[in-house]
Amino acid sequence: MDQKKINPRIEPINLKANSDKEFFLIHGYTGSSTDFNGLPEYLHKKFNANVRVILLKGHGTSITDLDNVSLNDFIKQIEIELKKDLKRGRKIVLGGYSLGGLLSLYLASKYPVFGNFNVVSPIKINPYGHVPGLSLAGKFRKYWPKFLGQSEVSLRKNAFYYSEMHVNGLKILKECISLVKKNLKEISCPCLSIHAKKDSLGNYKSVFVINKKIKSIEKQGVVFDTKYHDLLFSDKYKDLEKIVGDFFNKVDVFKEKKISPKTVSAIVPAYNEGERIKNVLEILARTKILNEVIVVDDGSSDNTGKITRELTKKYHKIRYFRNGVNKGKAYSMDRGVKSSKSDIIFFCDSDLNGLTSDIVEQIVSPVVDNEYSMFIGIRNNVMQKIFTPFGLNSGERAMHREVWESLPNFYKYRYRIEVGLNYFVKLFKNGFGYKQFSHFQTLKEVKYGFWKGTFFRWWMNFDVAVAFLRMNFYDRFRIKKEYESYIPM
């Protein structure tokens, strides 16, 4: 087929169904509406869904028609069609291949779609894409031949694509990557990302970048151990087809999601804090963003329990639990979480001074709004102000319940907990935010006396060091494997 001549057979795909469900698919750069092989027909039949694959500007004709086409041209064209279908009341899942996958992610961050899947979307591109001066080659040569193996050409014999790559493609790709990275955190719909481990263009770690940055609770990353960039025309196609179908079945993608207000539980671990806990609990009980306050008394020998029980009569938000013997801070935190059904957990130490409802709300709100997986309130103690890594071990932090539940149990032990959470969220979740506030903690040396307080401080530092070493030299590699889903050849 002479791909520099207009091919009248290449048209957009529009499979109609008697439903309001729709898969809106976006093909790759120098590809066409045929990029998806038999996937449009499969999705149409399996979900009784409308399926659209529009033909991007400059495609399906001659490669010379890409000479003056920009990323903005593609976005405007897609948005016009997408808005039409949204106005018609369609429940839309966006999907895309390669550059089309990046575009589908960007649009999923802007529009109220029900889901997204993206195939070999190169958020991270391999080294040759970064070669200095490569884009300048366009001044001498616009079209570069694609190096496709005979087997790949054979598999794509019924698909239309340009046999050459336009030099503007790298510029457009980089612009799109930058745009998507800025907006990934706005994606909250179910999201499936698929890549090829040995893809020559996009680095397969793109899958993990996407999953880490998006807000979506329902998400999956799959990496095929193969070299094909075009997985849709490879011996992995049937596996890919099943993965897409199974994922959207599992998340029940077209079901109307009821948006209910998120609930927040404050968890307060306490041990011999009778002199300090009352003020903290009264502040928490009066804080509107909190639905309940759970106190876990870690076997105190003073009047901590008595004071708390009296407050439960005055404030119905407060609930009281007691460990029979001292189990440690992290155990008490875990017991508090298990005693709650809230979406968001706010941990708060019981020995604070200067805590206010406004401080609590400023810590909790960024998590309620899905800006971060976790948010930390840094205290106004001297060392925490001077040295931020110390401040980040603060006990005042809010997080999604799922963060706590997926944290390995090794870190739910005494003082390992804060540093374990910090590295876990940084490496495997959507990251954390933090801000310094005016509240401060009573020093251990003041509570227990100089020598005993110093002993507890160094015990705490030892636990922190153990957690740091374990996460950075063992668990970051072990847990990563659990987050990576590979389909072998």
N, C-alpha and C positions, 0 to 999 in steps of 0.2 A: 504494500500500500504506500503510495507517495504521500507522506504526511505534510508536505508543503503545499498540497492542493486542498481545496475545500472538500470535505467529505460530507455529503448531504445526509448520511445515515446517523450522524452523531447528533442526538437531540437530548434535552433534559429528560429525566425519568420521572413519571408521575403515576404511581400506582394508587388507585382509589379504593377506599373501603367504606363500608356503611358504619362508620364510627367516628368519634372525635379524637382518636389516637393518631399520632403522626411521628414518623422518623424523618428528620430533615438532615440530609447527608451532604457533606462538602468534600469535593474531590481534591486531588493534589495539584501542585504546580507542574505544568506541562502534561497533565493527565486529562481526564475527561469524566463525564457522567458514568462511563463504563468501568471506572477504577474499582468498584466494589464487587465485581464478579457477580455471584448469585445472591449476595447478601440482601439487596432490596427485596427480591422475591421471597426470600426466607422470612424476613421480618414482617412482610406484608401478610403472609399466610399464618405465621405462628401467633401474631398478636392481633390479627384482624385490624391492621393499622394502615393508614395512608403512608406512602413512602415517596419522598421527593428527593431527587438529586438534580440541583440546578447546574447549568453549564456556565462556568465562570467566564468572564470577559476575556477574549483573546484565545479561547480554547476551542478545540473541535474543528479548527479551520487550518490556518497556517501559522507557524511559529513566528513569522514576521509580525503577526497581530499582537504579540506580546511586547513589541518594542516600546510602546508608550503607556503600558498599563502599570499602575501603582498598587500598593497594598490598600490604600484608601479606596481605590476603585472597586476592589474585591469586597471590602467591608460594606460599602454603600450598597452595592448590588445585592448582597446577601441580606442586609438589614431590611431592604424594601420588601423582599419576598417573605422574610420571617415575620415582619410586622403584619403583613396581610393575613397570614395563617393564625397568628395570635388573636387578631381581631375577629376571626371566624370562630374563636373559642376552641381551637385545637390544643390538645395536651401534647406538647412537643418534646421529643428527645432529640438532641443534637448529636450528630456523629461526624467524624471526619478522618481522613487519611493524610498523613504527612503534613504539609502546610495546611491542608483542610482540617486536620485534627487540631492544630494550633488555633485556627480561626474558630472552630467549634468551642474550644475552651474560652476564648475571649468573649464570644457571644453568650456563653453560659454564665459568665460573670455579670452580664448586663441585662439579660432578659429572664423572665420568670418561666424557665423551661423545667421539665419534669426529670430530665436526666441527660447524661453525656457519655459518649464513648469516643475514644480517640486512639488511632492506630499509628504507631511509629511517629509520634509527634516529637520533633527534635528540640525540646526545651534546652537540652545540652547537645551541642554539635561536636563532632569529632575533630581532631587537630587540623586537618587540612582546610576546614572551613574558617580557620583563624589565620591562615597564611597571610602576612602583611603584603599588600599590593595586589592581591588576587583580583579584587574588584576592578582594578585599573586595567586589567586585561581586556575589558570591554571596549576600550578605546581602539583596540586593534582587531578584536574578534568577538562578535556578539553571540555566536552559537557554537556550543561545544558538544561533541558527540557523547552520548551516554554509553557507558561500558556495561552492557548487559550480557550475561552468559546465555548460551544457546538454550539451556533448559528454561531460563526465565522468559526468553523471547517466545519459546514454544507455549508456555503456560499462558502467556498474554496474547496469544494469536487472535483472539476474538475481541480484544479491547483496543480502543483508540488512545494513542499517546504520541507525543512528539518524540522522535528518536534522538533529538538534540536537547540540550539544556540551555536556556537563555541566560546570559551573563547577569541580567538583572535579578535572577532568582536568589542569589546569595544575599543581595541587599534587602530584598523583600523579606526573606527568611529571617534575617537578623532584626529587622524592624518589628516583625511579628513576634519574635521571641521576647524582645524587650517589652512590648505591649502586654503580652500574656503574663509575664512574670509580675508586672505591676498589679495585675487584676486577679491572679489566682486565688487570693485570700477571700474574694467575694463569691466564690463558687460554693453553693451549699446543697446542690442537688446530688443524687447518686451519680457516681463517676467511675467508669471503668477505663483504665489505661493499659494499652497493649504495646509491646515493643519486641524487637529482635535483638538478641544479645550481641550478634556480630554484624549488626547493621553498619555499613560504611559511612552513612551520613550522620544519623543521630545516635548519640550515646544512649545505651539502654537505661542508664541511671536517670534518664528523663522521667521514667515512671515514678521513681521514688521522690524526685523533686516535686512532681505534681501532687502525689499523695500527701506529702508533708505540708504543703502550703495551702491546699484547699480546705474549706470549712466542713466539707461533706463528712457526715458520720458514716454513711454507706459508701464505701469506696473499695476498689480492688485494683491491684497492679499485677500484670502477668507478663513474663518475659519468656519468649520462645528461644530455645537454644539453637538458633539458625542464623544464616547470613542474609536471608532475603529482606530487602527493604520493603518490597511489596508483598507483605504477608497474605494479602487477599488473593494473590496469584502465586501461591506456593503450595507445597505438599502439606502445609499446616492449615490450609483454608478451612477444612471441615472442623478441626479442633477449635479454630478461632470462632467460627460460626456458632458452635455449641456454647462456647464461653460467653459470647455476647447474649445469646438467648437465655442461658441459665442465670446470668447476672440480673437481667432485667425482670425475669420471672421471680427471682428470690426477693428482690426489693419491691416487687409489686409496683412497678414504676408509674403506671397510669392511675393508680389509686389516689383519690383526692386526699392530700395530707392536711389534717386538722392542725392548725397552728394554735397551740395552747400556751398560756403564759408559763415561763420556766420557773420552777420552784428552787429555792435556795435554803440549804441547811447550814447553820453555823455549828461546827464541831469544836468543843472546848475541852481538851485534855487537862486534867488538874491533879496536882499532888501537893498536899499540905499548903494550900493557897488561901486559907481562911482569912488572912489579913488583907488580901488583895482582890479576891474573886468577885465580891459583891458589886463593885463599881463596873467591872468589865461586863458582867451578865446584865446589869440594868441597861447599859448602853446598847448591848446587842438586842435585848428584848424590845427596845424602843425603836430599833432600826427597821424601817418599812420594807426594805428590799429582802429582808430575811423572813422566811416562813416559819422557821423553828430554830431553837437553840438547844443543842444536845450537849450536856455536860457528862463527861466520863471521868469519874473520880477513881484515880489509880491507886486505891487502897490507902487513902490518906489517914493519918493518925490524929489529925487536928479537927477543927470544926468546919472543914470545907463542905462536908456532906450536909451538916445541919443548916448552914447558911443557904446552900443551894436548894434544899427541900423547902425552906421557908419562902424562897423566891418563886418556886413553882406554884405556890398558892396565889401569889400576886400577879404573876405573868404566866398566862396559859401557853405561851410560846416555849417556855423552858421545860425540858425533859431531863431527868436525872438517872444515870446508871453508875454502878459502882463495881470495880474489880475486887474480887475477894482478897487478892494479894497484889502487890506492886508488880506490874507487867511491863512498864516502860511506856514512853510517850507514843511511839509508833503503834503499839498494840492498842492503846486507848483510842488513837485516831481511827484505826481500822474498825474497832468496835462501834464507834460513832457513825461511821459511814454505813456499816451494815444495819444499823438501827434506823437509818433514814431511807427514804425513797426519792429524794430530790434529784433533779437534773444536775444541779451545781452545788459544790461543796465549798464552804468557806471555813478554813482552819484558823483558829485564833487562840493564842496563848492566854493563860488566866492570870498572869502577873504583870499586866500592862498599866502604864500611867499615861494619861493624856489621850486615850482612845476616844473617838467621837463617831457618831452615826455617819457623818459626812465622809470620814476616812474609810469606814467600812464600805460605803456605797461606791466610793472611787476605786476600791480594790475589786469589788464584785462586778461592777457594771461592764468593764471590758470583756469579761468572760460571758456574761449574759448576752452581750451584743455580738458574740462570736469573733471578736477582734483577736483574741488569743486563746490558746488552750489553757493557759494559766497566767495569773497576774499576781505579783508579789508586792507587798507593802513594806518598804525598807524603813526601819526604825530610826529614831533620832539619837541612838546611842553613839558614843564617840567613834569606836572602831567601825561600826556599820556605816557611818557617814564618810569616814576617811577612806575606807577600803571596800569598794563595791562588792567584790566576791564574798566578803563576810556578810554584808547587808543582804545578799541574795539568799542567805540561809535563814531569813526571817520566818517566823512561824505564822505570820499573817499572810495568807495566800488563798486565792479562789481558783477553782479548776472545774473542768467538766468531770462528772462522775466517772466517765469512761477512762480518764487519765489514771485515776487512783486504782480502778479495777484492773487495768492492764499493766500496772507497775509490778515488776517481779517482787516476790515476797522477801527476797534477801534484803531489800531496802526498807521494809516495814519493820524495822528493828531499832529501838531506842533512837539515837541521834543520827542514824544514817539517812533518815527519811528525807530531809530537805535537799541535801546535795544529790541524793538519788533521783528525786523528782525533777530537779533542775536539769540534770544531764539527760534524763529520759525524755522530757518534753522537748528539749532543744534538739535532740538527735532524731526522735521518731514521731513527734507530734507537730502541731502548728506553731511551736515556739512560745516563749513567754514574754510578758512585758513587766515593767516594774516602775515604781515611783517612790521617792522619799517623802515621808510624812513626819508630823511633829510628835507622834506618840513614841514612847520608849519603854524598854523592859527593865524591871528591877534586876540588878546584877546578882549573880549567884553568890558572890562574896558578901553581899548585904543580907541575902535571905538566909544563908547557912553559916555565916562566919567566914573569915579569911581562908583558913586552911581547908575546911570542908568544901567551900565554894570553889577554891582553886582546883581541888581534886576533881570535882564534877566538871569544871571547865575543860580540864585536860582529857578527861574521859570522853567528853563530847567531841573534842578535837580529834581524838583517836578514831572515834566512829566515823567522823567526817572524812578523815584520810582513807580509811578502809573503803568507804563507799566510793570515793573519788577514784581510787586505784582499780577497784572492781569494775566500775562502769567503763572507764577509759581503756583498760587493757584486757577486758574479757567480754563483758556483756554487750558492748557496742557492736561487737562482731557477731556474737551469738544471737542477739535479738534481731539484728539486721537480717539474718537468714530467715527468721520467722516472718519478717515483713516482706520478703521477696518470694514471689510465686513463680517457679520455673516450669515450663513444659518442655521436657527433653526431646531430642530428635528421635 
